Amino acid sequence: MFKIHDDKVYFVAETPDINKVIEIFLPKDDRGTIMDSHEIRVDLCRAVIHMEKKGVRVLKVRNIEDTNKASIDIWHMPEYQEAAESPVSDVVNASCFDSGAMFNLPCKANRKTHEVFAVECCASPDDDDSFSYAEVKINGKDYPINFIDDILLENNVDDALDEFYRIQQTGEYWQPDGNKTLDDAIHECRWAILKDAIQKRGHEAVADFVGTDISSDTYNRVMDETEAQMPDEEFERFWEKYI
């Protein structure tokens, strides 16, 4: 559907006055993977919404490569609503260091989930400098950013879970650990707590969880495999039973 040129995709937005070219830059993650087609559609919708908010009447959107000039009905895409709920933020004041150094890094922020993502890391501090804090600027206002990986590294599992619940309840902004979202981190902590509680209850509790008798040297592997395939409601039943 999309032809990529040097990590960019191009579209044409036709208006009553003049056609406008929409250039979407495809930032890469730490593994060098560019955005998928869903993310391209979301960014395309964001660009059109941005023009519409400025009073530009967009009549038609099409891929610049399409010689047939077939229109893309972005207004009825599910990504259009997603883009409306999570427009592009201004910048992340992501690199605030003990030395006083600060780097303003372009990013995106989902205003519904409060996830900060697609941070373009175009600068870095000296090796001997220490990270201090980060903020995201949205509509001229700064909000603190919580980092999932830092919380997991700096806390035991119980304290990490409490911190994740606090972020969830207060609606603070957060940055994922790779593909690990806030909900993923909460579940990871809850599973670690539940697994420990079941194993401390002994062999019968483990057998109750996995559905059969297993040897103690396979507890972790079999319990992890069982939990990975377990419906949410069954997980909650064991949580209520053993926690």
URSULQUI-V471614 format. One record per run of one state. SS is the DSSP state (A for helix, B for strand, O for the rest). FROM is the first residue (numbers start at 1). TO is the last residue. If there is no record, write none. Layout:
[[SS | FROM | TO] [SS | FROM | TO]]
//
This chain:
[[O | 1 | 4] [B | 5 | 5] [O | 6 | 7] [B | 8 | 15] [O | 16 | 19] [B | 20 | 25] [O | 26 | 27] [B | 28 | 28] [O | 29 | 33] [B | 34 | 34] [O | 35 | 36] [A | 37 | 53] [O | 54 | 57] [B | 58 | 63] [O | 64 | 70] [B | 71 | 71] [O | 72 | 73] [A | 74 | 76] [O | 77 | 77] [A | 78 | 85] [O | 86 | 90] [B | 91 | 97] [O | 98 | 101] [B | 102 | 105] [O | 106 | 107] [B | 108 | 109] [O | 110 | 114] [B | 115 | 117] [O | 118 | 130] [B | 131 | 138] [O | 139 | 140] [B | 141 | 147] [A | 148 | 154] [O | 155 | 156] [A | 157 | 170] [O | 171 | 172] [B | 173 | 175] [O | 176 | 176] [B | 177 | 177] [O | 178 | 179] [B | 180 | 180] [O | 181 | 181] [A | 182 | 201] [O | 202 | 202] [A | 203 | 210] [O | 211 | 215] [A | 216 | 228] [O | 229 | 231] [A | 232 | 242] [O | 243 | 243]]
//
